[in-house]
């Protein structure tokens, strides 16, 4: 790795500790598991949230992030359950109220979407060709470094946070590019935190998901 690059690897094994904090609502839990940090919801019909983040510490400078990779194992995802993971500013009671974010979302049916919002421009839910299943391990990459390059006209080229490239795929099957042109945090300045959230508003559905690994490459 070039000396101007810095890599952080979080294997997500062992006790939750700095810089991560688990915040749970209702009977939701986030606990160390043999596969990683497992967030789970119970059958009690109530609002439940299992969240892991930097407790509001926005330590990741948006202008220094090069790539972020997540490895996730999906579990049960019944109707009314949502799982989000990615990068965000400070948490809010509703995910849509977070000021800025780049989040993957898994809903019942296991369809995966991506959404970016830099506080000015919201991409809306961007559909992907990816559909997971319970028990599968997937990897996702947000590439801030490559950008979109246009030879003619060259002024349409975008780099860094202006044109984030997204890749995903089941572990063992390779990763595919999403090819979306509207995933961007162009207007965001400052920092982000790693963020995951498994939630339901009510109902007896049991949901679970495990973050197994996160790798971040940043400029020094």
Long-range contacts (C-beta under 8 A, 24 or more apart in sequence): 1-217, 3-220, 4-219, 4-220, 5-66, 5-217, 5-218, 5-219, 5-220, 6-217, 6-218, 6-219, 6-220, 7-215, 7-216, 7-217, 7-218, 8-214, 8-215, 8-216, 8-218, 9-213, 9-214, 9-215, 10-194, 10-213, 10-214, 10-215, 11-36, 11-212, 11-213, 12-36, 12-37, 12-211, 12-212, 12-213, 12-214, 16-52, 19-54, 19-55, 19-57, 19-59, 20-52, 20-53, 20-54, 20-194, 21-52, 21-53, 21-54, 21-55, 22-50, 22-51, 22-52, 23-49, 23-51, 23-52, 23-53, 23-55, 23-91, 24-48, 24-49, 24-50, 24-51, 25-49, 25-50, 25-51, 25-199, 28-198, 28-199, 33-210, 35-73, 35-210, 35-212, 36-71, 36-73, 36-210, 36-211, 36-212, 36-213, 37-210, 37-211, 38-75, 38-208, 38-209, 38-210, 39-83, 39-196, 39-198, 39-208, 39-209, 39-210, 39-211, 40-75, 40-198, 40-206, 40-207, 40-208, 41-81, 41-198, 41-199, 41-200, 41-205, 41-206, 41-207, 41-208, 42-206, 43-204, 43-205, 43-206, 44-204, 45-202, 45-203, 45-204, 46-202, 47-199, 47-200, 47-201, 47-202, 48-199, 48-200, 49-197, 49-198, 49-199, 50-197, 50-198, 50-199, 51-91, 51-195, 51-196, 51-197, 51-198, 51-199, 52-194, 52-195, 52-196, 52-197, 52-211, 53-88, 53-91, 53-193, 53-194, 53-195, 53-196, 54-193, 54-194, 56-90, 56-91, 56-193, 57-193, 58-89, 58-90, 58-190, 58-191, 58-192, 58-193, 59-191, 59-193, 60-87, 60-191, 60-192, 60-193, 60-194, 60-216, 60-218, 61-190, 61-191, 61-218, 62-161, 62-185, 62-188, 62-189, 62-190, 62-191, 62-192, 63-160, 63-161, 63-189, 64-218, 64-219, 64-220, 65-144, 65-161, 65-192, 65-216, 65-217, 65-218, 66-143, 66-144, 66-145, 66-217, 66-218, 66-219, 67-141, 67-142, 67-143, 67-144, 67-145, 67-215, 67-216, 67-217, 68-141, 68-142, 68-144, 68-214, 68-215, 68-216, 68-217, 69-139, 69-140, 69-141, 69-213, 69-214, 69-215, 69-216, 70-104, 70-139, 70-140, 70-141, 70-211, 70-213, 70-214, 71-137, 71-138, 71-139, 71-171, 71-211, 71-212, 71-213, 71-214, 72-137, 72-138, 72-139, 72-140, 72-209, 72-210, 72-211, 72-212, 73-135, 73-136, 73-137, 73-138, 73-209, 73-210, 73-212, 74-106, 74-110, 74-132, 74-133, 74-134, 74-135, 74-136, 74-138, 74-209, 75-134, 75-135, 75-207, 75-208, 75-209, 75-210, 76-134, 76-205, 76-206, 76-207, 76-208, 77-106, 77-107, 77-108, 77-109, 77-110, 77-134, 77-207, 77-209, 78-108, 78-203, 78-205, 78-206, 78-207, 79-108, 79-203, 79-205, 80-108, 80-200, 80-201, 80-202, 80-203, 80-205, 81-107, 81-108, 81-198, 81-199, 81-200, 81-205, 81-207, 82-106, 82-107, 82-197, 82-198, 82-199, 82-200, 83-107, 83-196, 83-197, 83-198, 83-207, 83-209, 84-195, 84-196, 84-197, 84-198, 85-195, 85-196, 85-197, 85-209, 85-211, 86-142, 86-194, 86-195, 86-196, 87-142, 87-192, 87-193, 87-194, 87-195, 88-192, 88-193, 88-195, 89-188, 89-190, 89-191, 89-192, 89-193, 90-193, 91-195, 91-197, 95-197, 100-185, 100-188, 100-192, 101-195, 102-142, 102-164, 102-183, 102-185, 102-192, 103-195, 104-140, 104-168, 106-132, 106-209, 110-134, 112-138, 112-168, 114-166, 114-178, 114-180, 114-183, 116-164, 116-182, 116-183, 116-184, 116-185, 118-161, 118-184, 118-185, 118-186, 118-187, 118-188, 119-187, 119-188, 120-186, 120-187, 121-184, 121-186, 121-187, 123-180, 123-182, 123-183, 123-184, 126-178, 126-180, 126-182, 126-183, 128-166, 128-168, 128-178, 129-176, 129-178, 130-168, 130-169, 130-176, 132-170, 136-170, 136-171, 137-170, 137-171, 137-212, 138-168, 138-169, 138-170, 138-171, 139-168, 139-169, 139-171, 139-175, 140-166, 140-167, 140-168, 140-175, 141-166, 141-167, 141-168, 141-175, 142-166, 143-167, 148-181, 158-184, 161-185, 161-186, 161-188, 162-186
